[in-house]
Amino acid sequence: MAIRSTLKMGEPLLLRQALPVTEFDTPELHALVTDLRDTMTALNGAGLAAPQIGVSLQVVIFSVANNPRYPDAEAVPETVLINPTLTALTEEQDEAWEGCLSVPGMRGLVPRYTQLRYQGFDQFGNSIDRTVSGFHARVVQHEVDHLWGVLYPMRIKDLRYFGFTEVLFPDLGAAAADD
C-alpha cells in the first residue's frame, strides 16, 4: 500500500509501550501489515514494528532473505507477530552488532538471549508459537523491544561499542550505513 516514514530515536512514541491489538482480520490491520511489509522491504530492514511508523499497536513484521544490510545472516521466515510474549529458554546471551531503521547510520554491540520461545498471533488471529535461536531469536527480541519502548542502544553494556557504521565498519560500504 505505502512506504511510510520511520520515526527516529528521540520521538516520544518510540519510548512508549504500544497498545495490544483487540481485533484481528480487519481491513485496518491488513493495511497496517502491508505498510509495514512495504516499508521494511524498501529500506532493506530485517524487521519493523508498528511504533516505528507512528502506530502505537503491538504489531511487528520480520523477515531476512538476501538482505544487503545483513549479508551473512541466516534466513528468517516472514512473520507477522501481534501481541507477542517472549520466554528466554536459557540464561545464555551473546553479543552481536545491531542496527535499526530508527537509529540510522549507527551500530551497537547488543546482548540478546540465544534461545527463546515466542508466542502471539498473526493478522488473522491465528496462534503463533515458535522456539528459535541464533539470528532469528535476535531479530524477534529487537523488534519486540520496540513494542515496549526500548531501542537497542538502551541494551548496550559498553558504549565504546556503539557508533557510526561508516566509522566502525569502513569496508561495509553504503548499504550497511543506511540503517
C-alpha positions as CSV (number, residue, x, y, z in Angstrom):
1,M,0.0,0.0,0.0
2,A,2.5,2.6,1.1
3,I,6.1,3.1,2.2
4,R,5.9,5.0,5.4
5,S,8.4,7.3,7.1
6,T,10.2,5.8,10.1
7,L,10.3,7.6,13.4
8,K,13.8,8.4,14.6
9,M,15.3,7.9,18.1
10,G,14.1,10.9,20.2
11,E,10.5,10.7,19.1
12,P,8.3,10.2,22.2
13,L,6.2,7.4,20.7
14,L,9.2,5.2,20.4
15,L,9.6,5.3,24.2
16,R,6.1,4.2,25.0
17,Q,4.6,0.8,25.4
18,A,2.3,0.0,22.4
19,L,-1.3,-1.0,22.9
20,P,-2.4,-4.6,22.3
21,V,-4.4,-5.4,19.2
22,T,-8.0,-6.2,20.1
23,E,-9.5,-7.0,16.7
24,F,-7.9,-9.3,14.1
25,D,-8.6,-9.8,10.4
26,T,-9.8,-6.2,9.8
27,P,-9.1,-4.0,6.8
28,E,-7.2,-1.6,9.0
29,L,-4.9,-4.3,10.4
30,H,-4.3,-5.7,7.0
31,A,-3.4,-2.2,5.7
32,L,-1.0,-1.7,8.6
33,V,0.7,-5.0,7.9
34,T,1.0,-4.2,4.2
35,D,2.5,-0.8,5.1
36,L,5.0,-2.4,7.5
37,R,6.0,-5.0,4.8
38,D,6.4,-2.4,2.1
39,T,8.4,-0.1,4.3
40,M,10.6,-2.8,5.7
41,T,11.3,-4.1,2.2
42,A,12.0,-0.7,0.7
43,L,14.5,0.0,3.5
44,N,16.2,-3.4,3.5
45,G,15.1,-3.9,7.1
46,A,15.2,-7.3,8.9
47,G,12.1,-6.2,10.7
48,L,9.8,-3.3,11.6
49,A,7.5,-2.5,14.4
50,A,4.3,-0.5,14.2
51,P,5.5,2.2,16.6
52,Q,8.4,2.9,14.1
53,I,5.9,4.1,11.6
54,G,3.9,6.1,14.2
55,V,1.3,3.4,15.1
56,S,1.1,2.5,18.8
57,L,0.0,-1.1,18.4
58,Q,1.7,-4.4,19.3
59,V,2.5,-5.4,15.7
60,V,5.8,-6.4,14.2
61,I,7.0,-7.9,11.0
62,F,10.3,-9.6,10.3
63,S,12.0,-11.5,7.5
64,V,15.5,-12.0,6.3
65,A,16.5,-13.4,2.9
66,N,19.4,-12.0,0.9
67,N,19.5,-8.7,2.8
68,P,22.4,-6.4,1.9
69,R,22.4,-5.0,5.4
70,Y,22.9,-8.5,6.9
71,P,24.7,-10.4,4.1
72,D,25.9,-13.3,6.4
73,A,22.6,-13.7,8.4
74,E,20.7,-16.9,8.3
75,A,17.3,-16.8,6.7
76,V,14.3,-15.9,8.9
77,P,10.8,-16.6,7.5
78,E,8.5,-13.7,7.0
79,T,6.4,-13.4,10.2
80,V,3.7,-11.0,11.3
81,L,3.7,-11.2,15.1
82,I,0.9,-9.5,17.1
83,N,0.6,-9.1,20.9
84,P,3.8,-11.2,21.5
85,T,5.2,-12.7,24.6
86,L,8.8,-13.9,24.7
87,T,10.3,-16.5,27.0
88,A,14.0,-17.0,27.3
89,L,14.8,-20.7,27.2
90,T,18.3,-20.2,28.5
91,E,20.2,-17.6,30.5
92,E,22.9,-17.7,27.8
93,Q,23.3,-14.5,25.9
94,D,25.6,-13.5,23.1
95,E,26.6,-10.0,21.8
96,A,26.3,-9.1,18.2
97,W,26.2,-5.9,16.2
98,E,22.8,-4.4,15.6
99,G,21.4,-1.5,13.6
100,C,17.9,0.0,13.5
101,L,15.9,1.9,11.0
102,S,15.0,4.3,13.8
103,V,18.7,4.8,14.7
104,P,20.0,5.3,11.2
105,G,23.7,5.1,10.3
106,M,24.7,3.6,13.7
107,R,25.5,0.1,15.1
108,G,26.0,-1.2,18.5
109,L,27.1,-4.4,20.2
110,V,23.9,-5.7,21.9
111,P,23.5,-8.7,24.2
112,R,20.5,-11.0,23.5
113,Y,19.2,-14.4,24.6
114,T,20.5,-17.1,22.3
115,Q,17.3,-19.2,22.5
116,L,13.7,-18.2,23.1
117,R,10.1,-19.1,22.6
118,Y,7.8,-16.5,21.1
119,Q,4.0,-16.6,21.1
120,G,1.4,-14.3,19.7
121,F,-0.9,-14.1,16.7
122,D,-0.8,-13.3,13.0
123,Q,-3.0,-10.7,11.5
124,F,-5.9,-13.2,11.0
125,G,-5.9,-14.1,14.7
126,N,-4.1,-17.5,14.2
127,S,-1.8,-18.5,17.1
128,I,1.9,-18.5,16.6
129,D,4.2,-20.5,18.9
130,R,7.8,-20.9,17.9
131,T,11.1,-21.9,19.5
132,V,14.1,-20.2,17.8
133,S,17.8,-19.5,18.3
134,G,20.6,-17.5,16.6
135,F,19.8,-14.6,14.4
136,H,16.1,-15.4,14.3
137,A,16.0,-15.0,18.1
138,R,17.9,-11.8,17.9
139,V,15.6,-10.2,15.3
140,V,12.5,-11.1,17.3
141,Q,13.9,-9.6,20.5
142,H,15.0,-6.4,18.7
143,E,11.5,-5.9,17.1
144,V,9.5,-6.8,20.2
145,D,11.6,-4.3,22.2
146,H,10.1,-1.6,20.1
147,L,6.7,-2.6,21.4
148,W,7.9,-1.9,25.0
149,G,9.5,1.4,24.2
150,V,13.1,0.0,24.2
151,L,15.6,0.9,21.5
152,Y,18.8,-1.2,21.1
153,P,21.2,1.5,22.4
154,M,19.4,1.1,25.7
155,R,20.7,-2.5,25.9
156,I,24.3,-1.8,25.1
157,K,26.6,-2.6,28.0
158,D,29.7,-0.7,26.9
159,L,29.2,2.4,24.8
160,R,32.7,2.0,23.4
161,Y,30.9,-0.5,21.1
162,F,28.3,2.0,19.7
163,G,29.0,4.3,16.9
164,F,28.5,5.3,13.3
165,T,28.5,2.3,10.9
166,E,30.8,4.0,8.4
167,V,33.4,4.6,11.2
168,L,33.1,1.2,12.9
169,F,33.0,-0.8,9.6
170,P,34.5,1.3,6.8
171,D,34.7,-1.7,4.5
172,L,31.0,-2.5,4.6
173,G,30.1,0.3,2.1
174,A,26.9,2.4,1.7
175,A,24.4,-0.5,2.0
176,A,25.3,-1.1,5.7
177,A,25.5,2.5,6.5
178,D,21.9,3.2,5.5
179,D,20.4,1.7,8.7
